[in-house]
Amino acid sequence: MFNPRKLPTVLYAEELLDKAFRRASKVSGRNKKERAINKLSTISNVLSDYFDKIIKAHPSYENLPDFYREMVDTVVGIRKLKKSLAALKWANSMCQKIITRSVRKIKGEGDIEGTLKAAYGRIASIINQIDEELRFLNEAKQKMGEIPIFKDLPTIVVAGYPNVGKSSFVAKVSNVKPEIAVYPFTTKKIFVGFVDLNGLKFQVVDTPGLLDRPIHKRNKIERRAILCLKHLADVVLFIIDPTESCGYPIESQMSLLREIEKELDVEVIPVYSKADLHNKRDLPAFSSVNGEGIYDILRIIKNKLNTKLRN
């Protein structure tokens, strides 16, 4: 199972060089030649082990399940990840060649101090050349750490315009407490909550708000929501705010509902939020403030999931 949170922290060039050279400074030998060779061997092992650990920690991104592959590509870019990992492999190869040649020269009665100093300088130059890639990989680790890890459970994706009450619903029915505020695009990440409804366990995914516009015009946050809808949903709970206090007219919200129903081959349940502020009941309605309708909507979800599981 892909888990980006287990990726190792990546040292910057200065930190990596400090680690390798400091380790080398502690080695000894019977004479100057042996000591110099041991120093280079130590640097070789430190760099080789470190680069190997970083490279092997990353999966084959092209072979990830569709959701994770597209999410990684959206968040950091698979092409750039592969390019950075290739740069690490190149740097390790170059450093090993420098060390091999330097050891051979020292064994051949060459200038020990001069050879060692030159090797240190060339190694430092190589590692400094990939500092940008090292920094990118560390930044990528942080960004990919926000990608949710899903359990093998039926999945409800909660969708709709920004500020219609998605986060409030997820917080009300599950064990996740998303950050909630009264301005659009509050939900910067994808939150996953878990529900146990009389023995039926399922996960509820709170997506960032979607805007009713073509997919190519949507921003990264919106595209993450699309990925959830596309790859994860067993059922989509589409939340509509008929009070329009979310800042978007109901016509636009209904247009987005029709787009989702057309594009996705999955059951879509449209419901009204903020039931404490209006009397519209031509669709199921709930209030996260007083709890009205919450259980009824969970019962509808349970029936839909049971039907899907039987089929």
MILODREN-264425 format. One record per residue: x, z, y of N, C-alpha, C, O in turn; residue in three letters. Coordinates in steps of 0.02 Angstrom, whole numbers, padded with zeros to 5 digits, always signed. Layout:
! MILODREN-264425
XZYXZYXZYXZYAla...
//
This chain:
! MILODREN-264425
+00042+00000-00060+00000+00000+00000+00044+00000+00062+00089+00041+00069Met+00030-00047+00108+00068-00051+00170+00053+00009+00214-00004+00024+00229Phe+00106+00044+00234+00099+00102+00278+00154+00100+00331+00209+00124+00319Asn+00139+00071+00389+00190+00064+00442+00216+00131+00468+00270+00133+00498Pro+00179+00185+00455+00203+00250+00479+00265+00273+00441+00301+00318+00463Arg+00278+00242+00383+00336+00261+00343+00399+00220+00360+00452+00232+00331Lys+00392+00173+00406+00451+00136+00427+00500+00183+00462+00480+00226+00501Leu+00566+00176+00448+00615+00221+00479+00625+00208+00553+00616+00152+00577Pro+00643+00260+00590+00662+00251+00660+00727+00212+00663+00773+00224+00623Thr+00731+00166+00710+00789+00122+00715+00835+00146+00771+00813+00157+00827Val+00900+00155+00755+00949+00175+00805+00965+00116+00850+00966+00058+00828Leu+00978+00130+00913+01002+00079+00959+01076+00066+00944+01107+00103+00906Tyr+01103+00013+00973+01172-00007+00959+01221+00050+00972+01263+00065+00930Ala+01215+00082+01030+01261+00136+01047+01257+00193+00998+01307+00223+00978Glu+01196+00209+00977+01186+00264+00929+01214+00247+00861+01244+00290+00828Glu+01204+00185+00839+01229+00164+00774+01305+00163+00773+01336+00186+00724Leu+01336+00138+00826+01408+00137+00830+01437+00208+00831+01487+00223+00799Leu+01403+00251+00867+01426+00321+00871+01423+00353+00802+01468+00390+00782Asp+01371+00338+00765+01364+00366+00697+01419+00341+00652+01451+00380+00616Lys+01432+00276+00653+01483+00246+00609+01553+00269+00628+01593+00288+00585Ala+01570+00267+00692+01637+00284+00714+01650+00360+00707+01706+00381+00692Phe+01599+00399+00719+01608+00472+00712+01621+00490+00639+01663+00532+00624Arg+01583+00458+00594+01594+00470+00523+01665+00448+00503+01698+00482+00463Arg+01688+00392+00530+01755+00367+00514+01809+00414+00540+01862+00420+00510Ala+01796+00446+00596+01847+00490+00626+01861+00551+00583+01912+00585+00593Ser+01818+00566+00536+01825+00627+00496+01862+00614+00430+01877+00662+00393Lys+01877+00551+00414+01909+00537+00349+01985+00547+00355+02013+00547+00410Val+02015+00556+00299+02088+00567+00298+02121+00520+00248+02088+00478+00218Ser+02185+00528+00239+02223+00487+00192+02294+00514+00186+02316+00554+00227Gly+02328+00492+00134+02396+00517+00121+02445+00492+00173+02497+00524+00186Arg+02429+00434+00204+02474+00407+00255+02432+00366+00305+02371+00361+00297Asn+02465+00338+00354+02431+00302+00407+02392+00242+00380+02336+00229+00401Lys+02422+00206+00333+02389+00147+00305+02326+00166+00266+02273+00136+00276Lys+02332+00216+00224+02274+00237+00184+02219+00264+00229+02160+00252+00218Glu+02239+00301+00280+02190+00329+00327+02153+00273+00364+02092+00277+00372Arg+02188+00221+00385+02156+00165+00420+02107+00128+00374+02052+00110+00394Ala+02129+00117+00311+02085+00083+00263+02023+00125+00248+01968+00098+00242Ile+02032+00190+00243+01975+00235+00230+01926+00235+00288+01865+00238+00279Asn+01953+00232+00349+01909+00229+00408+01866+00166+00406+01806+00169+00417Lys+01897+00109+00391+01860+00046+00389+01810+00045+00331+01755+00019+00338Leu+01829+00074+00275+01783+00078+00218+01722+00121+00235+01666+00106+00216Ser+01734+00175+00271+01679+00219+00291+01631+00183+00338+01570+00186+00330Thr+01659+00148+00388+01617+00109+00434+01578+00056+00395+01519+00046+00408Ile+01611+00024+00348+01578-00027+00307+01518+00003+00271+01463-00026+00271Ser+01527+00061+00239+01473+00093+00201+01416+00116+00247+01357+00106+00230Asn+01434+00146+00304+01382+00170+00350+01338+00112+00374+01277+00117+00372Val+01370+00058+00396+01332+00001+00422+01292-00033+00368+01233-00050+00377Leu+01324-00044+00310+01290-00078+00255+01229-00038+00231+01175-00066+00221Ser+01238+00027+00222+01183+00070+00199+01127+00072+00250+01068+00071+00233Asp+01146+00076+00314+01095+00082+00366+01054+00018+00372+00993+00020+00372Tyr+01088-00039+00377+01052-00102+00383+01009-00115+00321+00953-00140+00327Phe+01035-00098+00263+00998-00108+00201+00934-00067+00202+00881-00090+00180Asp+00939-00005+00226+00880+00039+00229+00827+00011+00275+00768+00011+00258Lys+00847-00013+00334+00799-00039+00382+00766-00102+00355+00705-00109+00359Ile+00806-00148+00329+00779-00213+00306+00732-00203+00247+00678-00233+00245Ile+00752-00162+00199+00711-00152+00139+00647-00112+00153+00599-00116+00115Lys+00647-00073+00207+00587-00035+00224+00529-00079+00246+00471-00060+00241Ala+00546-00138+00271+00494-00184+00293+00468-00226+00235+00508-00250+00194His+00403-00234+00229+00374-00273+00174+00382-00347+00187+00405-00368+00240Pro+00361-00387+00139+00356-00459+00149+00291-00471+00188+00237-00473+00159Ser+00298-00480+00253+00238-00481+00296+00191-00540+00279+00131-00534+00288Tyr+00219-00595+00255+00176-00652+00238+00133-00637+00178+00081-00670+00168Glu+00152-00588+00137+00115-00573+00076+00070-00513+00083+00040-00490+00033Asn+00064-00486+00143+00018-00430+00154-00055-00453+00147-00069-00512+00156Leu-00100-00407+00131-00172-00425+00134-00189-00452+00203-00157-00435+00253Pro-00240-00495+00205-00256-00532+00267-00263-00486+00328-00235-00502+00381Asp-00298-00430+00321-00309-00387+00378-00243-00362+00406-00231-00367+00466Phe-00200-00335+00363-00138-00306+00387-00090-00360+00413-00055-00350+00463Tyr-00089-00418+00380-00045-00472+00404-00065-00494+00474-00023-00501+00518Arg-00130-00505+00484-00153-00529+00549-00147-00474+00602-00135-00488+00660Glu-00157-00412+00581-00151-00357+00629-00079-00349+00652-00067-00340+00712Met-00031-00352+00606+00039-00347+00624+00058-00405+00671+00094-00396+00720Val+00033-00464+00655+00048-00522+00697+00018-00514+00766+00049-00535+00815Asp-00041-00484+00771-00073-00473+00835-00035-00420+00876-00026-00427+00936Thr-00015-00367+00842+00015-00310+00877+00087-00323+00898+00106-00307+00955Val+00128-00352+00854+00199-00360+00870+00226-00431+00859+00275-00451+00890Val+00194-00470+00816+00217-00538+00802+00262-00541+00741+00318-00515+00742Gly+00237-00572+00688+00276-00575+00625+00339-00617+00634+00391-00600+00608Ile+00335-00671+00671+00393-00714+00681+00450-00675+00715+00508-00681+00695Arg+00433-00636+00765+00484-00597+00799+00512-00542+00754+00572-00527+00757Lys+00470-00513+00713+00493-00462+00665+00545-00492+00617+00598-00464+00606Leu+00528-00550+00589+00573-00583+00541+00638-00603+00575+00692-00598+00545Lys+00634-00626+00637+00694-00646+00674+00739-00585+00686+00800-00590+00680Lys+00709-00528+00703+00749-00468+00716+00781-00442+00653+00839-00420+00653Ser+00744-00443+00598+00772-00420+00534+00829-00466+00511+00878-00444+00483Leu+00821-00531+00524+00874-00579+00508+00936-00565+00550+00992-00575+00526Ala+00927-00544+00613+00984-00528+00656+01022-00468+00628+01084-00467+00632Ala+00987-00420+00600+01021-00362+00569+01062-00384+00508+01118-00361+00497Leu+01033-00428+00469+01068-00453+00410+01131-00492+00431+01183-00485+00399Lys+01125-00531+00484+01183-00568+00510+01237-00521+00534+01296-00530+00519Trp+01217-00470+00572+01265-00422+00599+01302-00386+00543+01363-00377+00548Ala+01267-00366+00492+01299-00332+00437+01350-00378+00402+01405-00357+00385Asn+01330-00440+00392+01375-00488+00360+01438-00499+00401+01494-00501+00374Ser+01429-00506+00466+01487-00517+00510+01533-00456+00511+01594-00463+00509Met+01504-00396+00513+01545-00336+00514+01584-00328+00449+01642-00307+00449Cys+01551-00343+00393+01585-00338+00329+01644-00387+00324+01696-00370+00296Gln+01636-00446+00352+01690-00495+00352+01749-00470+00395+01807-00476+00375Lys+01733-00442+00453+01785-00416+00497+01824-00360+00461+01885-00358+00463Ile+01787-00316+00428+01819-00260+00392+01861-00285+00334+01917-00260+00324Ile+01836-00333+00297+01874-00359+00239+01940-00391+00262+01992-00379+00233Thr+01936-00431+00315+01997-00462+00341+02046-00410+00368+02106-00416+00358Arg+02019-00359+00401+02063-00308+00430+02097-00267+00376+02156-00251+00382Ser+02060-00250+00324+02090-00212+00268+02145-00253+00235+02199-00227+00219Val+02132-00317+00225+02182-00362+00195+02246-00364+00238+02302-00364+00213Arg+02235-00367+00304+02292-00371+00350+02332-00306+00348+02394-00307+00349Lys+02298-00249+00346+02332-00184+00344+02371-00177+00279+02428-00152+00279Ile+02342-00198+00224+02376-00194+00159+02437-00240+00158+02486-00227+00122Lys+02435-00293+00197+02490-00340+00199+02544-00320+00248+02583-00362+00272Gly+02547-00255+00263+02599-00228+00307+02593-00253+00379+02643-00261+00414Glu+02531-00266+00401+02520-00287+00470+02522-00228+00517+02537-00171+00498Gly+02508-00242+00580+02507-00190+00632+02445-00146+00620+02389-00166+00636Asp+02455-00087+00593+02399-00044+00573+02357-00024+00634+02297-00034+00634Ile+02389+00004+00685+02352+00028+00743+02318-00029+00780+02260-00023+00799Glu+02354-00084+00788+02325-00141+00824+02267-00173+00786+02217-00192+00815Gly+02276-00178+00719+02222-00207+00677+02160-00163+00678+02104-00188+00684Thr+02171-00098+00673+02114-00051+00673+02077-00054+00740+02015-00055+00742Leu+02115-00054+00794+02084-00056+00861+02046-00121+00871+01991-00120+00898Lys+02074-00177+00848+02040-00242+00855+01976-00243+00813+01925-00271+00835Ala+01979-00214+00753+01920-00213+00710+01863-00172+00742+01805-00193+00742Ala+01881-00115+00770+01831-00074+00805+01799-00114+00861+01738-00112+00870Tyr+01840-00149+00900+01814-00187+00956+01768-00243+00934+01715-00254+00965Gly+01787-00279+00881+01744-00334+00858+01679-00308+00828+01626-00337+00839Arg+01683-00254+00791+01622-00224+00762+01575-00201+00818+01515-00213+00815Ile+01602-00169+00868+01561-00146+00925+01528-00205+00959+01470-00202+00979Ala+01566-00260+00967+01539-00320+00999+01480-00348+00959+01429-00367+00988Ser+01487-00351+00893+01434-00377+00850+01371-00334+00855+01316-00359+00863Ile+01380-00268+00849+01323-00223+00850+01288-00225+00918+01227-00222+00922Ile+01327-00229+00972+01297-00232+01039+01257-00297+01048+01209-00298+01087Asn+01276-00349+01014+01239-00412+01019+01169-00407+00991+01125-00446+01011Gln+01156-00360+00946+01089-00353+00916+01051-00293+00944+01001-00272+00915Ile+01075-00266+00999+01041-00208+01028+00968-00223+01045+00924-00181+01035Asp+00956-00283+01071+00887-00302+01088+00843-00302+01026+00785-00279+01028Glu+00869-00328+00971+00830-00329+00909+00818-00259+00881+00764-00244+00856Glu+00869-00216+00886+00860-00147+00864+00806-00112+00905+00765-00075+00877Leu+00807-00122+00970+00757-00091+01013+00687-00119+00998+00638-00082+00999Arg+00684-00184+00985+00619-00213+00969+00591-00184+00904+00532-00168+00900Phe+00633-00177+00853+00610-00150+00789+00586-00079+00796+00538-00058+00763Leu+00618-00041+00840+00596+00028+00850+00529+00029+00887+00485+00069+00872Asn+00523-00015+00936+00459-00020+00973+00404-00045+00926+00347-00022+00930Glu+00421-00093+00882+00372-00119+00835+00347-00065+00788+00288-00062+00771Ala+00393-00021+00767+00373+00035+00723+00321+00078+00758+00272+00099+00727Lys+00332+00092+00822+00284+00134+00859+00216+00099+00865+00164+00131+00855Gln+00216+00035+00880+00153-00002+00888+00117-00009+00822+00056-00001+00819Lys+00154-00024+00769+00122-00032+00704+00096+00034+00676+00053+00036+00633Met+00124+00089+00702+00100+00155+00682+00028+00167+00702-00005+00212+00677Gly+00002+00126+00749-00067+00132+00771-00115+00093+00726-00176+00099+00732Glu-00088+00053+00681-00131+00015+00635-00160+00063+00585-00123+00098+00551Ile-00226+00067+00579-00256+00115+00532-00244+00095+00459-00240+00036+00443Pro-00239+00145+00417-00232+00135+00345-00300+00151+00314-00325+00207+00320Ile-00328+00101+00282-00395+00109+00255-00395+00128+00182-00352+00107+00143Phe-00443+00169+00163-00452+00188+00093-00494+00135+00058-00526+00094+00090Lys-00492+00137-00008-00532+00090-00048-00603+00116-00053-00625+00138-00106Asp-00638+00112+00003-00707+00137+00008-00749+00084+00044-00723+00043+00081Leu-00816+00085+00033-00859+00042+00073-00847+00054+00148-00834+00111+00169Pro-00851+00001+00187-00830+00006+00257-00886-00016+00304-00915-00071+00297Thr-00901+00027+00351-00949+00012+00404-00908-00001+00468-00871+00043+00490Ile-00915-00060+00496-00882-00075+00559-00933-00069+00616-00985-00101+00615Val-00917-00027+00665-00961-00016+00722-00939-00063+00778-00882-00059+00800Val-00983-00106+00800-00966-00158+00849-01015-00156+00907-01067-00124+00905Ala-00997-00193+00960-01040-00197+01019-00998-00199+01082-00937-00194+01080Gly-01032-00207+01138-00998-00210+01202-00964-00143+01218-00980-00092+01187Tyr-00917-00142+01265-00885-00079+01285-00935-00030+01313-00984-00049+01346Pro-00923+00034+01299-00961+00089+01330-01034+00091+01309-01075+00120+01345Asn-01052+00061+01251-01122+00064+01228-01135+00126+01185-01192+00141+01170Val-01082+00161+01164-01091+00222+01124-01061+00219+01055-01080+00258+01011Gly-01014+00172+01044-00985+00165+00977-00944+00227+00958-00953+00256+00904Lys-00899+00247+01002-00857+00305+00988-00898+00368+00979-00883+00410+00936Ser-00950+00375+01019-00993+00434+01014-01028+00437+00946-01034+00490+00916Ser-01050+00379+00922-01083+00376+00856-01034+00395+00801-01050+00436+00758Phe-00974+00366+00802-00924+00380+00750-00906+00454+00751-00900+00485+00698Val-00896+00482+00810-00879+00553+00815-00936+00597+00790-00924+00651+00762Ala-00997+00574+00798-01056+00614+00779-01064+00617+00703-01084+00669+00676Lys-01049+00561+00669-01066+00558+00597-01005+00569+00552-01014+00576+00491Val-00945+00572+00579-00886+00576+00535-00839+00630+00558-00854+00669+00603Ser-00781+00631+00525-00731+00682+00540-00679+00660+00591-00629+00694+00601Asn-00690+00602+00623-00643+00578+00674-00672+00593+00743-00733+00588+00753Val-00630+00610+00789-00651+00625+00857-00616+00578+00906-00566+00597+00936Lys-00642+00517+00914-00609+00470+00960-00610+00496+01032-00652+00536+01051Pro-00562+00472+01071-00561+00487+01143-00620+00450+01174-00627+00389+01166Glu-00662+00486+01209-00723+00456+01237-00724+00467+01313-00711+00522+01337Ile-00740+00415+01350-00747+00420+01422-00800+00370+01444-00826+00331+01404Ala-00815+00370+01508-00871+00329+01532-00847+00269+01571-00875+00251+01623Val-00795+00237+01546-00773+00174+01577-00756+00125+01522-00738+00145+01467Tyr-00761+00059+01536-00750+00009+01484-00680+00011+01455-00632+00030+01489Pro-00675-00010+01392-00611-00015+01356-00577+00052+01349-00515+00056+01349Phe-00616+00106+01343-00588+00171+01327-00553+00169+01260-00498+00196+01253Thr-00583+00137+01211-00557+00137+01143-00498+00089+01139-00506+00029+01129Thr-00438+00117+01146-00377+00076+01146-00352+00063+01075-00315+00016+01064Lys-00373+00106+01028-00351+00098+00959-00412+00090+00915-00469+00096+00938Lys-00399+00077+00851-00453+00075+00802-00454+00143+00767-00404+00164+00739Ile-00511+00176+00769-00518+00241+00737-00558+00235+00673-00605+00196+00668Phe-00538+00273+00623-00572+00272+00558-00596+00342+00542-00557+00390+00541Val-00662+00349+00530-00690+00412+00509-00718+00406+00439-00729+00351+00414Gly-00728+00463+00407-00753+00463+00338-00817+00504+00332-00823+00558+00361Phe-00864+00476+00294-00930+00507+00287-00945+00516+00214-00932+00472+00173Val-00972+00574+00196-00997+00587+00129-01072+00601+00135-01092+00655+00155Asp-01113+00551+00117-01185+00556+00126-01217+00563+00057-01232+00514+00023Leu-01229+00626+00039-01260+00641-00026-01224+00606-00083-01256+00577-00127Asn-01158+00610-00083-01119+00582-00137-01094+00511-00126-01049+00489-00161Gly-01122+00476-00077-01097+00409-00061-01045+00415-00006-01060+00432+00051Leu-00983+00401-00024-00928+00405+00024-00914+00336+00054-00910+00287+00017Lys-00906+00334+00120-00888+00271+00152-00848+00287+00215-00848+00343+00240Phe-00813+00235+00240-00774+00244+00301-00808+00206+00358-00836+00152+00349Gln-00804+00236+00417-00834+00207+00477-00779+00189+00525-00738+00231+00543Val-00777+00126+00546-00724+00101+00589-00750+00091+00660-00797+00052+00670Val-00721+00125+00707-00739+00118+00778-00693+00067+00809-00633+00079+00817Asp-00720+00010+00828-00679-00045+00855-00677-00043+00931-00723-00016+00962Thr-00625-00072+00961-00625-00081+01034-00684-00125+01054-00710-00163+01014Pro-00706-00119+01117-00763-00157+01141-00751-00232+01140-00695-00255+01154Gly-00802-00269+01125-00798-00342+01125-00833-00370+01186-00884-00344+01208Leu-00806-00423+01212-00839-00459+01266-00868-00524+01239-00841-00554+01193Leu-00922-00544+01267-00957-00604+01243-00924-00665+01274-00947-00692+01325Asp-00870-00686+01243-00834-00745+01266-00795-00775+01208-00786-00740+01157Arg-00772-00837+01213-00739-00869+01157-00679-00829+01132-00646-00795+01171Pro-00665-00834+01066-00612-00794+01035-00545-00806+01068-00506-00759+01074Ile-00530-00869+01088-00464-00883+01117-00455-00852+01185-00399-00849+01211His-00509-00828+01216-00504-00796+01281-00503-00720+01276-00497-00686+01327Lys-00508-00694+01216-00509-00622+01208-00439-00593+01208-00391-00625+01187Arg-00434-00531+01233-00368-00500+01236-00350-00468+01169-00388-00472+01121Asn-00290-00437+01166-00266-00410+01102-00312-00356+01074-00324-00354+01014Lys-00337-00314+01118-00381-00260+01096-00444-00290+01064-00466-00267+01011Ile-00473-00340+01095-00532-00372+01068-00518-00407+01002-00559-00405+00956Glu-00459-00438+00997-00442-00473+00935-00434-00425+00876-00448-00443+00819Arg-00412-00364+00891-00408-00313+00838-00478-00299+00810-00486-00291+00750Arg-00526-00295+00855-00595-00284+00832-00619-00342+00789-00653-00331+00739Ala-00603-00402+00810-00623-00461+00771-00593-00458+00701-00626-00475+00652Ile-00530-00436+00695-00499-00431+00630-00536-00382+00585-00544-00394+00526Leu-00558-00326+00614-00596-00277+00576-00661-00308+00550-00679-00301+00491Cys-00695-00344+00595-00758-00375+00575-00746-00427+00521-00785-00433+00474Leu-00692-00465+00528-00679-00521+00483-00658-00499+00414-00681-00527+00364Lys-00616-00448+00409-00585-00431+00346-00610-00367+00313-00602-00358+00253His-00640-00322+00352-00654-00256+00326-00727-00241+00311-00742-00203+00265Leu-00771-00270+00350-00840-00247+00351-00878-00262+00287-00881-00319+00265Ala-00908-00210+00258-00961-00220+00209-01028-00223+00244-01073-00259+00224Asp-01033-00185+00299-01092-00185+00342-01068-00177+00413-01023-00138+00427Val-01098-00214+00459-01084-00206+00530-01142-00170+00564-01199-00191+00559Val-01127-00115+00597-01177-00080+00638-01166-00103+00709-01117-00084+00741Leu-01212-00143+00735-01205-00171+00802-01246-00128+00851-01307-00125+00846Phe-01212-00096+00898-01244-00049+00944-01260-00084+01010-01217-00115+01041Ile-01322-00077+01030-01347-00108+01093-01369-00052+01140-01403-00005+01120Ile-01349-00057+01203-01369-00009+01254-01424-00041+01296-01409-00078+01342Asp-01488-00026+01281-01543-00057+01319-01549-00031+01390-01584-00061+01431Pro-01516+00025+01405-01519+00051+01474-01473+00012+01521-01479+00016+01582Thr-01427-00026+01491-01378-00066+01528-01331-00022+01570-01297-00047+01614Glu-01331+00044+01556-01285+00088+01592-01213+00076+01572-01167+00101+01604Ser-01202+00038+01518-01135+00019+01497-01104-00031+01546-01043-00041+01546Cys-01146-00062+01588-01121-00110+01636-01132-00182+01616-01111-00228+01651Gly-01165-00194+01559-01176-00262+01534-01251-00273+01520-01282-00230+01489Tyr-01279-00329+01543-01351-00342+01533-01367-00350+01460-01326-00371+01420Pro-01429-00332+01443-01449-00335+01373-01447-00406+01346-01437-00417+01286Ile-01458-00456+01390-01455-00526+01368-01385-00543+01340-01379-00577+01289Glu-01334-00519+01374-01265-00531+01351-01252-00495+01285-01219-00522+01241Ser-01278-00434+01279-01268-00396+01218-01302-00430+01158-01275-00434+01104Gln-01363-00457+01170-01399-00491+01117-01364-00557+01099-01366-00578+01041Met-01333-00589+01148-01297-00651+01135-01237-00637+01090-01221-00677+01045Ser-01202-00581+01102-01146-00563+01060-01170-00546+00989-01137-00564+00940Leu-01227-00513+00984-01256-00499+00918-01268-00563+00880-01251-00568+00821Leu-01297-00613+00913-01311-00677+00879-01246-00711+00857-01243-00742+00804Arg-01193-00705+00899-01128-00735+00882-01100-00703+00818-01075-00737+00774Glu-01105-00637+00815-01079-00601+00757-01119-00617+00695-01091-00628+00641Ile-01185-00620+00701-01227-00638+00644-01212-00708+00619-01216-00721+00559Glu-01195-00752+00665-01180-00822+00646-01112-00828+00614-01103-00866+00566Lys-01063-00791+00640-00993-00801+00619-00975-00761+00556-00930-00781+00519Glu-01009-00705+00544-00988-00661+00489-01037-00663+00431-01098-00660+00440Leu-01010-00669+00371-01050-00669+00311-01057-00598+00285-01033-00581+00231Asp-01092-00557+00325-01100-00487+00308-01164-00461+00340-01187-00488+00390Val-01193-00409+00311-01254-00379+00337-01241-00348+00405-01194-00309+00413Glu-01283-00364+00454-01277-00337+00521-01339-00296+00537-01395-00321+00532Val-01329-00233+00555-01385-00189+00573-01383-00177+00648-01340-00141+00673Ile-01430-00207+00686-01433-00194+00758-01471-00129+00773-01525-00118+00745Pro-01444-00087+00816-01477-00024+00834-01468-00012+00909-01422-00038+00940Val-01514+00028+00936-01508+00049+01006-01472+00116+01010-01482+00160+00968Tyr-01431+00124+01061-01401+00189+01076-01439+00221+01134-01485+00192+01162Ser-01418+00283+01152-01444+00319+01211-01519+00326+01209-01554+00317+01259Lys-01545+00343+01149-01618+00348+01139-01649+00402+01183-01710+00400+01194Ala-01610+00449+01207-01636+00501+01251-01649+00475+01321-01678+00510+01362Asp-01629+00412+01335-01637+00384+01402-01686+00326+01406-01696+00298+01459Leu-01717+00308+01350-01765+00252+01350-01815+00261+01294-01808+00304+01250His-01868+00218+01295-01921+00222+01245-01925+00161+01200-01973+00153+01161Asn-01875+00117+01203-01876+00057+01161-01865+00076+01088-01816+00110+01072Lys-01911+00054+01044-01906+00071+00973-01921+00012+00928-01940+00021+00870Arg-01913-00049+00955-01922-00108+00911-01863-00116+00864-01866-00156+00817Asp-01809-00079+00876-01753-00074+00831-01740+00000+00819-01760+00041+00860Leu-01706+00018+00765-01687+00089+00756-01648+00112+00817-01607+00075+00845Pro-01660+00173+00838-01627+00200+00898-01599+00269+00883-01627+00307+00844Ala-01543+00285+00917-01512+00351+00907-01487+00377+00973-01477+00340+01021Phe-01476+00442+00973-01445+00475+01031-01389+00520+01006-01399+00563+00963Ser-01330+00509+01032-01274+00553+01015-01277+00618+01054-01239+00665+01040Ser-01322+00621+01103-01330+00682+01143-01372+00733+01107-01352+00791+01100Val-01432+00713+01083-01476+00761+01049-01483+00749+00974-01519+00785+00940Asn-01449+00697+00948-01450+00685+00876-01509+00645+00851-01513+00632+00791Gly-01554+00625+00895-01612+00586+00874-01592+00522+00838-01549+00485+00862Glu-01622+00509+00781-01613+00446+00745-01549+00439+00706-01540+00390+00671Gly-01503+00486+00712-01438+00480+00678-01448+00476+00602-01421+00432+00570Ile-01487+00523+00575-01496+00524+00502-01532+00461+00479-01517+00434+00426Tyr-01581+00437+00518-01617+00376+00499-01570+00317+00493-01576+00277+00447Asp-01523+00311+00540-01476+00255+00537-01428+00263+00479-01411+00214+00446Ile-01406+00325+00465-01364+00336+00406-01401+00318+00342-01371+00291+00295Leu-01466+00332+00340-01506+00315+00280-01510+00239+00272-01506+00214+00216Arg-01518+00203+00328-01519+00130+00325-01452+00103+00299-01450+00059+00257Ile-01398+00131+00325-01331+00111+00303-01323+00124+00229-01297+00081+00192Ile-01344+00182+00206-01337+00200+00135-01376+00151+00092-01350+00129+00040Lys-01436+00132+00112-01476+00085+00072-01443+00017+00069-01442-00016+00017Asn-01415-00006+00126-01381-00071+00127-01319-00070+00082-01307-00118+00046Lys-01282-00015+00085-01221-00010+00044-01239-00007-00030-01206-00039-00071Leu-01290+00031-00047-01310+00036-00117-01332-00032-00144-01317-00049-00201Asn-01369-00070-00103-01389-00137-00123-01329-00182-00134-01326-00219-00183Thr-01281-00178-00088-01220-00219-00094-01180-00200-00155-01154-00243-00190Lys-01174-00134-00169-01135-00112-00226-01168-00132-00292-01133-00146-00341Leu-01235-00133-00293-01270-00154-00354-01260-00228-00368-01260-00250-00425Arg-01252-00267-00313-01244-00339-00321-01171-00357-00335-01155-00416-00343Asn
//
